[in-house]
Amino acid sequence: MSAPPPAVRRARRLGWPQRVFSQVLLMQLAIATGVTVLATGLFLAPLSAQLDDQAMRRALAIAQSTAAQPQIAEALLATAPVSTGPVQSAAERIRRATGAEYVVVMDRRGVRWSHTETDQIGKVVSTDPSDALAGRNVMEIDSGTLGRSARGKVPLRDEANRIVGAVSVGIAYDSVRARLLAAIPGLLAYAGGALAVGALAAYLISRRLQRQTHDLAFSDISALLAEREAMLHSIREGVVALDVHGRIRLMNDEAQRLLGLGPETAGRPLDTVLGEGRTADVLAGRVLGDDLLTVQGTRVLLANRMPTDDGGAVATLRDRTELEHLGRELDSTRGLIDALRAQDHEHANRLHTLLGLLELDMHEDAMEYVAEVVGVHRATAEQVTEKVRDPLLAALLVGKATVAAERGVALRMAPGTLLPDRLVDPRGLVTVVGNLVDNALDAAAGTDDARTEVGLHAEGRTVVLRVRDSGPGVPASQRALIFTEGWSTKELPAHGRRGLGLALVRRLAERQGGSVTVDGAADGGAEFTVVLPEALADPDMTDPEPTDPETTEPETTEPNTGIAGEAQ
């Protein structure tokens, strides 16, 4: 492809510049020049009028001083209008003393008794003296026999205060114009100095703008902005930008979805929008690290934060809810496989025992053995369903009892346990119980007299859950930390993350207006207490017929309990 003609390139160089620096500099220089010219013109216009007014007032003052001399009025009445008369002599003396162009004394007919040009004495004045002869002072710019002048006219009175004539004094208009022209160079010098200062300031500002915009053109900035908007709203990671004061400067669509916020949060403080919690601490930089886990609502997020040069920060959020869920399911599946493997050995032992009894013809003993084995499992299921009327929660506890038995832990219901089938959010309570029971089984496994106790009872519409284990317990110094996302004492699982179970329990409890606490059990171990207000529906809003535990077939398959517990 051939290069463009030189004329085209020359025209482009001579045209309007494309860089932000150049355009802003030219615009600022044009504005500074225009303001300077406008200010100069606005100053010169009233200056000319002011000089005219000063000249007219000066002429009026001289005329008033002349008319105030009584000998002039006496001479006007006693002598004739001649060039050698006393009126001419007095008027010329005053003219020379004041620098006026002329001092004219006239009688009531307008006949001159004095004039700079003596041949005009005895002639009628060229301008109308009627206002002055009527007793009024006159200031004006007018043209006469001596050209254009600033004039002042006053009446001339005798000793009896009668008007006998008038005095007219003129200041040459050329002198007024000379004063105006003399003021212009100084004014232009000041204007030029102001323009130079403005040009220097415009240059410095433009240079700073050049550094900040990296010498880009406006079209480049517009394209970058369009690309940024397209990128922010198309990527599947949440992006949150904060300013130096911790206010939300920008939040893309994915971040709004993950955090459950709307576009109206822009410009508001982060702590006000999110409230207190780990998510706000991570995004605000109060918790440091890479790939920090946090729970917002029901979502597990992975957050990273990068400070910016202006003191703000940009945080990215990735949704790991599904990944964490799959990881927990993998852990649960591995645990179930281990439990099934142990149950397979136990089942084989029971079959071998039953076979031996049959081969020894001990048929009655064989029947008693089978009844005992089946009765243990049925008794456990009946005990749970009698005290926990919600089928989903009862199935969970029956399944957990089977797993506990295979791990050598006794899972039992606490005395006084009774929960009606009026749960508002059964699945939420299943998640809470499942996490706490898993933690308790992990803590109790391998200890002497390993046991886990679950207590559920209702107080009005409030459900109180207590889970106690025989494990080592939680040190008092760490009881405030175990509900924090990422806190765990266990080894990392295959998916590489722990410390979400208890954080999720706390979040579910707080979302229902409740609380979760941990204390030491009376006989050792830990005791978790969860209080869930408004967890039960009103009795008149539920089915009045209670579930019959004798006819309810409990589920033997462990339901999906969400994210498994991690802290203990």
N, C-alpha and C positions, 0 to 999 in steps of 0.2 A: 504494500500500500504506500503510495507516494505521500510525501509530507505536504501539509497545507501551504498555500502560497504565502510568500512573505507579507503581502499586503494585509492578509487576514490576520496574521499574528500581530502585525503592527497596530491594526485597529483594535485588537483585543487588549493590547498593552495600554493604549491610550484611552480606553473606555473606563467605565466605573469599576474601581478595584473590587476584587472578590473577597479579600481577607477581612476578617472582622476588625483587626487592628487598623487597617487603612481606612475602612469605611467609617469607623467611629471617630478616628482622628479628623477626617475631612468634615464630617458632620459637626463635630465640636468646634472646629475652626470656623466653619460657616456660621454657626450659632453665635460664637464669641464676636465675630466681625459684625454680624447683623445687630447684635445687642449694643456693641460699641457705637456703630453709626446711628442707631436709633436714639441712644442716650445722648449722643452729641447733638443730634438734631433737636431733641426735646429740650436740651439745655439752651441751644442758641435761639430758639423761637421766643421763649419768655425773656431772654437776655436783651434781644432787640426791643421788645415792648417796654422792658424795664428802663433801658437807656432813653427811649423816647419820653417816657413818663418823667424821668429825672430831668431831662432838658426842659420840658414844658413847665415843671414845677420851679425850676431855677429861673426861667423867664418870668413866671408869675411873681416870684419873690422879688425880683429886681423891679418889676413894674409897681408892685405894692410899696416898695421902699421909695421909689421915685415919687409916686403919688402922695406919699406921706409928708413930703417936704412942702410947707405952706408957701414958700416964696415962689414956687413954680406956678401954683394957682393964681397968686397975686400978679405975677408977671404976665400970665396968660390974659388976665382981665385988663391989665394996664398998658400993654405994649402991642405992637403990630407984629405979624409973623414975618420976621426978616432973619437973614442968616447971621446977623451980628447981634440979635436980641438976646436978652438974659435967659430966655427959655432954651434957646439953642445951645448957649454956653453951658448951662447946668446939665442938659441932656447929654452933651458930648463928654462932659467930665464923668458922668456916671457910666457911660458906655465904655470909656477907656478903663475905668477902674474895675468894672465887672467882667470885661471881655465879651460883652454881648455884641451881636452883629449890628443891631440898631436899637435906639431908644427914641420912639416917636411920641410927641405930645400933640394932641389935637383938641380943637374946641368942639362944641356941640354940633357944629355943622360937618365935622370930619375933616376940617382944614388942618394941615400939618403946621405946627409951630417949630418943629425940630425934625431933623432927618440927617442920616449919614451923608447923603448927597444933598448939598445945600440948594441945588436947583429945584428940588422937590418941595422945598418949604413954600407955603402959601397955596399948595395944591391939595385937592381932596385925596384921602387915602384910597388905596386900590381894593381894600377888603372892607366888608361891612362892619362898622363899629357899633351897631345898634344895641347889641347885648351889653357891651361895656357902658354905653351912654345910658342904658336903662338901669344901671346900678349892679350888674352881675359880673362876676369874675369869669374870664374865659381862658381855657387852655386848649391848644389845637396845634396840629401840624398842617401848614398851609403854604401856598406859594404867593409871593408878592413881587414888588419891583426889584427886590434883591435876591429873588429865587426862593427855593424851598427852605423853610425854617420852622423851628419849634417856637410857638408864640404864647405870650401871656398878656392878657388885656385886663385892665382894671379901670373903674371910674375915677375921675379927678374931682375932688370936692374942695370948696372954699371954706373959710372959717365958719360960715353958717351951715356947713354940711350940705350945701347945694351942689349938684353935679354941674360943673362948668366945662367939663371936657373928659378926655380919657387918655391913658398912657398905654402904649403898646410896645412891648420889648420882644425882640427876636433873637434866638440862638441859632447860628448857622447849622443846618442839618448835616453838612459835610463833616463837622466835628463830631456829631453823634455817630455817624457811620464810621468815622476813623476810630472811635473808641471801640466800636463793635469789631472792626477788622483787627484792631490791635489785640483784642482778647482771643481771637480765633487761634493763633499759633500756640499760645499757652494751653488752650483747651485741647487742641489736637495733640499736643505733647502728652498731656495726661491721658487722653484717649488711647494714644499709641502705646503708652506704658501699660495701661490696663489690658490692652489687646495682647501685648507681649506676654504679660503674666498669665492671661487666660490661655494663650497658645501653649505656653510651657506646661501649665497644668493639664491641658488636654493631651499633650504628648505623653506626660508621665502616666496619666490614667490609661491612655491607649496602650502604652508599653506593658503596664500591669495586666490589662485585659488580654494582651497578646500572649503573655506567659500563662495566664489562666486558661485560655482557650487553645493553647498549643499552636497558635498561628493558623487556625482553621478558618475556612470560609463559611459564610452563613449557610450555604447549600450543604456543606459537609456536616455542620452541626444539625441541620434539619434531618439529614439522612441518618446520622447517628441516633438522634432521638427516636425516629421512626423504627430503626432497627432494634433499639433498646426496648421500646414498648412491645414490639412483636416478640422479642426473645423472652421478656419477663412474663408475658401472658401465655406463652406457648410451652415453656419448660415445665416439667412435672415435679419440680422442686419448689418449695416455698421460699420466697425471698422477702426479708423484712429489713428495711433501711431505717436507721435511727440517726437523729442529729445529736449534737454535742450535749443537749439538755435532756436526752432520753425520750424525745418525742418521735412518734412514728412519722417518718418522712415518705416512705413508699412501702406498699405491700401488694404483691402480685396476687393473681386469682388463686393459685394453689395455696399460698400462705393463708389467705382468707378462709379457704375451705378447711385446712388442717387445724387452724386455731378457732374456727367457728365465729369469725368476725366479718364485718362488712366494710365497704369502702369509706364509710363515714368516720372511721377511726383515724384517718390521716390527720396529722397535726396534733393528736392527743397524746398525753404521756403514756408510756408503755405500762407502767404500774397501775394506772387508772383503768386501762382497757382490760388487762389480763388479771388484775388483782394480785394478791400475794401468792407465792408458790414457786416451785422450782422452775417452771417454764419462764416466768418473768425474770428470775434470777439468772438463768442461762442466757437469755437474749440480752439482758442489760449488762452482762459481763461480770456479775457478782460471783458466778461459779465459772472457773476457768478450766480449760481442757479441750481436747479434740473428741469429736463424735460423742457428745454428751447425750445421755438418754433422759427423756422427760416424758411425762404423761399429761396430755391435755384432753380432758373429756374422756372418751373411750379410746383415744388414739395413742399409740406409742411413737414418739418422734425422736429422730436423731438430729441434733443441732450442732452447728459449727458457727463460730463468730469471728469476724475479721475487722479490726479497727480501720478507720479511714483517716486520711491526712487532716481533715478538718475537725477531728475530735469525735466524730460519730462512729458508726459501725454498720456493717452489713452482716446479717445472719441468714444462714440457709437451713431449711428444715426438710427432712426426708421422712416419709411415712413408713415405719417399720412394723405397723400393726399386724399385717398379714404374715410377714416374715417371723415376727416373734410368736405369733399364734402357731405357725407351722413348726417352729422350734420347740414350743411347749408340747405340741402334739407328738413330736418325735420323742421327746423325753418321756411323755406319758406312755407312748407305745412301747418304748424300751422297758419301762417299768412294768407294764402289763405283760410283756413277753417273759420277763424274769419271774413275775408272779405266776404266770401260766406254766412256766417250766417247773417251778417249785410245786405247783398244784398237781402237775402231771406225776411228779415223783410221789407226792403224798397219795394221789389217787391209785398209783401202781401199788404202793404199800398196802393200801386198804383192800385192793383186789386180791393181793397175795394172801393177806390175812383171812379174807372171806373164803378164798379157795382152800386154804389149809383147814379151816373149820369144817367146810363141806366134805373134804377128803377124810377127815377124822370122824365123820358122821355126827358132828356136834351141831345138828341143825337148829336147835333152840338157841344155842349160843350165837350162831350165825345170824339168826333173825334179830336177836337183841342188839348185836353189833351194828347191823344195818339201820335199825330203828334209832339207835343212839346217834349215828353219824348224820342221818337225815334230820333228826330232831334238833340237833344243834343249829343247823342252818335255818330251819323253819322258825325256831325260837328267836333267833337273831332278827329275822325279817318281821316276825310278829311284834317283837319288842319295839322296833323302830316305827312301824306303821301305826301302832297304838298311840304313840306319843307325838309323832309328826304326821299330821293329817294331809299335808300337801304331797301329792304323789311324786312330783319331780324331785323335791328335796329328800323324801323318804328313799327313793331309788338311789339317789346319790349316796346316802349314808349306808345303805345296805351294801352297795358296791365297795365303798371305802372300808367297811368292816371285813369283807372278804380279802381285800388287799392287805389290810392290817394284820389279819390272821396269818397270811403267808409270810409276812415280814417279822412275825413273832411279837406283835404289839396287840394288846387287848384294847379294842375300841368299844366303849360303852356309853350309854346315855346317862347323863347326870340325873340324880333324883329330882323330881318335880318338873321334869321336862314335859311340856305340853304346848303344841303349836297348832292352832286351828287352820282349816283350809280356807283362809281369807287373805292370802298374800296379794298385795298390789303388784309387785314385781318379783315373781318367783325366780326368774333366771338371774336377776341381780343377786338375790340371797344365795342361790346355788353357787355363783362365782365366789362370793365372800366365804361361804362355808368350805367349799372345795379348796381354796387357797390356804385357809387356816388349818384345815385337817391335814393337808399334804405337808405343811410345815411341821405340824405336831408329830406326824408319823416319822418324818426325817429326823426330828430331834430325839424322839423316844426310842427309835430302833437301835438295838445293840446295848441298851441299858438294862440294869437289873430290874425285874418286875416292870417291864416296859408296858406302858398303858397310855391311852389317850381318852379324854372324857369330853363329850359334847353336851352342852346344855342349851335348850331353847325354851323360852317362855314368853308369854304375852302379858303386857301391862296396858290394858285399854287397846289403843291402836299401835302401841309401841312394841317392837320385838327386841328382846335382849338375847344376844348370843354370847356364850362363854365356851372357849376351847382351852382345855388344860392338858399338859403333857408331863411326862416324867423325865424329860431331858435335862440338860445342864442349865437351862434358863437363860435369860437375857441380862447381862450386867446392867446395873442402874445407870451407868455413864453412857450406855448406848441405846437406851430405851427411846430417846427422842430422835434417834437417827435411823432406826430400822424401817420407818415408813417413808424414807427418802428414796427416790428413784436411783437405782444403781447400787444401793447398799446391799451387800450379801457377804456371808461367810463361807459359801459353798464354792466348790471348784466350778470353773466355767464349763457349760455344757457344749454340745457339738455346735450349736448356733452362735456361741461366743458371747452371750449376754445374760446377765442375771440381775436381780434386784428390782423386779417389777411387780411381783405378786402382792406384797404388802402395800406398796404404793397404790396399786389398783384397788385394794380393799379400802384403804383410806379414802380414795377418790370417790368410790361408789357410796361409802357411808356419808361423806360430806355432801354429795350431790342430793341425798335424801334428807339433809339437815341433821344427820347423826354424827357419831364420833366413834373412834376406835382407840383403845388404850392397851397397854401391856404392863403386867405386874408379875411379881414372883408368886408362884403357887405355895400354898401352906406346907405341902410335903415335898417341896423342890420342884424344879421345872419352871415353866412359864405359863401364864394365864392371860389370854387375849379376851377382851370384852368389847363387843360391838353393840352400840345402841342405835336403833333405826326408828325414829319417830315416823308416824303416819305410814308404817309398813303394812298395816292390816286395813282392809276395807271395813266399812260399817257393817254390823251384822244384818241389818235389814236390806243391804244391797247384795247379799250372797244367797246361795241356795240354802234353805233352812234344813234340808236333809243332809246330815253329816255322812262322810264316807265311811262305809263299813269296813273295818280293817280285816274282818274275816273273809270278805268277798273280794277285797282288793288284791290283785295279783301284782306284787312288787316287781319292778324291773330289776333284772340281774346284771344288765349291762350298764357300766358306768357312763353317765351322760357326759357330754362335752361341757367342761366347766370353765372354758376360757383359758386365760393365761395362768399357769400353775404358780403356786407360791414359791418365793425364792429366798426370803429372809428367814433366818433362825440360827 
